[in-house]
Amino acid sequence: MTSLQRHSQIVLWKVWSLCVGGQLTVDELNSLIAHAHRRIEQLERQVDERQSSEQRRVSEALRQQGQEHETLAEERLTQEKQRMNAELDMLRQQWVLTADVIGCLSVDICICSLCVFLASA
């Protein structure tokens, strides 16, 4: 049972006990009932506003988290790309040194020496 339902039951019980005691007129009862309905409507609007506000906050947090994940993924991708480029540059330099040492006579021999070099690395 929600607090709104509990509150409504307490109010209705108080109204009923006053009515049974003969202390309230029909107009007073109608006025109390109208007041209770207005209060319930006000509370329902407040609940709707809070739910809507909370939903907006959650949506914004999810959007922001998605952006952070995307930024992090881009940074990792950039780091890995830099690492791979550095490794490729190092391999190129080693290949050039190896090609100079063995004195390549043609492009085919150089390509074969690169294959041998990569296989031994």
N, C-alpha and C positions, 0 to 999 in steps of 0.2 A: 504494500500500500504506500503510495507516494505521500509526501508531506502535504501536498495540495488536497488530496482526498481526505487525509486525516483532519486537516484544518476545516474542510467543508463539513465533515461529520460532527465535529465539535460545535461549530456554529449552528448547524441544524438541531443538534441536541439541545443547545441553550434556548433556541427559539421555541422548540417544541415544549420544553419544560416551562417556559414563560407563558406559552399559550394555554397549556393545561391549567396553570395556576390562575388563568383568567386575567392576567395582568396586561395583555396586549390586545389592541383592537385589530380588526381586519385590515384597516389602512396601515397600521404600524407593521403588521406582519408583511403586507405587500411591499412596504418600504424597505424592510429588512431583506426580503427576498431579492428585490431589485438591486439593493446595495451588494448583496452577496454575488449576484450575477455579474455586476460591473467589476467587482474585485477579481472574480475568476477570469473574466476576459482580460483584465489588466495583467494578471499573472501569466496567462497563456501567451500574451504578446511578449512579455519579458522573456519567457522561455524560448519563443521563436527567435527573438533578437539574439539571445545568447547562443543558440544553436547555429544561427546564420553567421555570427561573428566567429565562433569557434571553427566553423567549416572554412571560412575565409583564411583564418590563421593557419590551419592545417594545409590548405592548398598552397599558400605562400611558402610555408616551410618546406613542403615537398618540391616546389619549383626551385627554391634556393638550394636545396640539397642536390637536386639534379644538376644544377649549374656547377656546384662545387665538384661533383663527381666527374662532370665533363672536363672541367679545368684540370683536375688531377690526372685524368686519362691522357689529355693532350700533353701535359708536362712529362708524363712517363714515356709517351710515344716519342717526344722530342729527345729525351735523354737516351732512349734506346737507339734512335736514329743516329745521334751523335756518336754513341759507342760503336755502332756498326761501321760508320764512316771512318772513324779513327782506326778500327781494325783493318778495314779495307785499304786505307792509306798505308798502314804498316806492311801489309802483304804486298802492295804494289812496290813499295820501296825495297823490300826483300827480293822481290822478283827481278827488279831492275838490277840490283847488285848481283844476283845470281846470273842474270843474262850477261852482264858485263864480264863476270869472272870466266864463264864458259865460252865467251866470244861468239855469240849467235851469228850464224851465217845467213839465215833466212827467217822469215816470219814463222814458217812451219816449225822450225827447230825451236824457236823461242816459245811458241805455244806449247810444244811438247815438253820443254823444260819447265814451263809453268805448271803443267799437269803433274810432272814428277815432283816439283817443289811442293805443290799443294798436297799431294799424296803423302809426302814425307812429314809434313807439318802437323 
